[in-house]
Amino acid sequence: EILPNIHRTQHKNVSLTSSARFRIILGEWTISRSSAAHSSKFKTRFKVLLRPLNLRRSLFQNMKVIKLLEHDLFEIGPKKTQDFSTLVFMKYAHCEK
């Protein structure tokens, strides 16, 4: 399975430019994100291909979509804070409204 390119992204002092800091994990996750246009929430199901080595699986429970980087590449961060020191890149699988 071809991995997406790691975008050169740097927030604060945490650099995510090195692909050596990532590893593949299998599994499908479901997170909620809100639509500002419709003020409604819907579930987004996706398959995670890459994540930082120091990020525990349980932390995905409190993640939200920060922005859509490309057609099938999301950038997510902590749900209740603006701390972008922990970023996760995932491959889009499918969406269910």
N, C-alpha and C positions, 0 to 999 in steps of 0.2 A: 504494500500500500504506500503510495507516494505521499510523503509528508509535505505540508505547506511550508513555504518559506517563512522563517522567523523575521518579522519586521524589526527594524532597528528602532526600538522604543526604550526610552529612559525616563523614569520618574524618580525624582529625588536623587538618591545616590545608588539606586538599584538598576544595574544595567542588564538588559535581557538580550543582548546582541550575540551572546555565545550559545550556540546550540548544544554545547556540552552540558549545560545546566539543565537540560530537559531530558525527559525519558518518556517512553510510550506507556500509557496505561489503557487497558481495555475496560469497556463498560459504557453504559448509556445512562445519562443523567437527565433529570427534569428540573428546570428552574423557572421561576416566575419573573416576568418583566412587564412593566406597565407601559401602555401606549399613551403618550402625552396628548396625541390628537384626539383620542376617543375617551381618555381618562378611564380606561378599562385594563384589566390584567388578563393575561393569557399565559399558558404554559408553553415553553419551548423545550423540545426534546432534542438532544444532540449527543454525538459520540465524541468523547474526549480522546485526542491523539497525543497531545503534549501537555506537560505541566512541569512546574519547577520541582526539583528533587526534594526541596525542603517543605513542600506544601502537603499537608496530610489530607487523606481522602475525606475526612469528616468536615473539612473546611468548605467543601463544595456546597454543603447544605446552606450556607449563609452568603452565597455569591449571587451577584446579579450582572446582567449585561450592561456594560458601560457604553459601548458603541460598536457599531458594525464596521469592521475594518474593510472588508471586501465582500464579495458575493457570498462566500461560504466560510469566512473567517471572523470569529467573534473575539472581542477582548472583554474579559469580565474582571470584576474586583469585588471587594467587600460590600455587603449590602447596606450596612448601616454607618458607613464612614466614607470619607473622601480620600482615604489613604490608598494610593495607587502603587504602593511598593510591592504588592503581590499581584501579578498579572498572569492570566492563564490564556493560552491560545488553543482554540478548539476548532474542529472541523464540523461544519453544519451537517446534520443528518436529515432531519425533517421537522416541521413545525405543525403543532396542533393548536388551533384557536379554541 
